[in-house]
Amino acid sequence: MKLIIARHGVTLENASTIAQGQTDGTLSSEGKAANEELGRELQQHFFKTIYSSPLGRARQTAETIRRYNPHAHLIEDRRLMERHLGILQEKPYPVPYAEADVYEGMETASSMAERLNAFLAELKQQHKEETIVLVSHGYLIKVLLSILHGWPVEDFHQVKLMGNSSFAVEEFV
């Protein structure tokens, strides 16, 4: 199975260094324009299914991709939601801040991995040899890439992440 892993468009909160976590966020005009380009770029791949986080910034990105690829079915899945950022959520990131830092109420890497592993097991059963698009968020994508490459999920903060409105193609066996 081929996974096309796309990151949502840039948001107003990204630009203001606000910790969004499991909030919807507001796509910026730059994010919306970049999503249009992403939708066009993904026309070079054939896929029938797009899975998206239900959070607004990812869902809107997935809807744009689907507009350029109208044959695809769009499915929202809560397991693709961003990491819950606990007490940081909807507040400015502290300075200094490191992705490895843990704050009260923050979701752990192992918790993200648990929901992703359940999601991947279902994908493998339902879509076997297909190409699937996944639209999600930075922290979750880093954990997903860790799982796919067999890296320790606790070290997700060391994974290089694509930019907003960008994608990576990964094999999943």
Order of alpha helices (4+ residues) and beta strands (2+ residues): beta-alpha-alpha-beta-alpha-beta-alpha-beta-alpha-beta
